[in-house]
Amino acid sequence: MNGRLSGVLAGVLMCAALVSCSDDSEDPDSESSESSSESTSESGSASPADSLLVPDGVELTDQGSSLEVGETATVAYQVRQGVVAVLDIQVTRLEKTSFEESFVGWDINAETRTKKPYFVRATVTNLGETDLGGRPAPLYIVDGTDTLIEPTSFGSTFEPCDPGVFPEAFPTAATVDVCLVFLAPDKGDLTAVSFRPTEADVPITWTGELEKPKPPKGDKGKGKDKNKGDGKGKGQN
């Protein structure tokens, strides 16, 4: 292994934050992570998304909808007080990978190897009036224990699966392809992808077949980031 890359990761990644290591304490994603270890609520309860104001002509996907990979959900969530994000999210691909296949050159410790890596690809369009530049794509995975797993963030570009956040400018009508990395604890399974911005929201989910990861661009996915992190995801119901 390249000596310069040894010690790249204490737990693979710099941080596994719901808001991509953001310091924005008002972000609703942070609120959901605080209680992320509780069990999943049953569908059918009132959702905060039902009361959000969206542009004329936008019809939100029903909370609790179960979609297939390739289908699109129109969703809304509160970015901060008085500011609402509205997105079309099409989950396009679910990928089951391995550290040997996609993390070539990374120094992976024993604790991290107890996890199982997955990639989730999606196409996202901004339908709202707020520029969402730099914000994380609001998706999670659900494992076999019905626990919600946060995406994992990198300190720099991770060639096999990037980007996990929106570009610096992501205005109204802009569309971007994103790829999110997830590490399921205890080598857990990916059973669904979930949109659930707060604990009180009833999740919208996508399910589909797991595929092999797409070949990475550039240098075949060798890690270049020397930052450290534990790669831990927090469960939420």
Secondary structure as UniProt FT lines:
FT   HELIX           3..5
FT   TURN            6..7
FT   TURN            18..21
FT   TURN            25..26
FT   HELIX           28..34
FT   TURN            35..37
FT   TURN            43..44
FT   HELIX           48..51
FT   TURN            56..57
FT   TURN            63..64
FT   STRAND          66..68
FT   TURN            69..70
FT   STRAND          72..80
FT   TURN            81..82
FT   STRAND          83..96
FT   HELIX           99..102
FT   TURN            104..105
FT   TURN            110..111
FT   HELIX           112..114
FT   STRAND          116..126
FT   TURN            133..134
FT   STRAND          140..142
FT   TURN            144..145
FT   STRAND          148..149
FT   STRAND          152..153
FT   TURN            159..160
FT   TURN            172..173
FT   STRAND          175..184
FT   HELIX           185..187
FT   STRAND          192..195
FT   TURN            199..200
FT   STRAND          204..207
FT   STRAND          210..211
FT   TURN            218..221
//
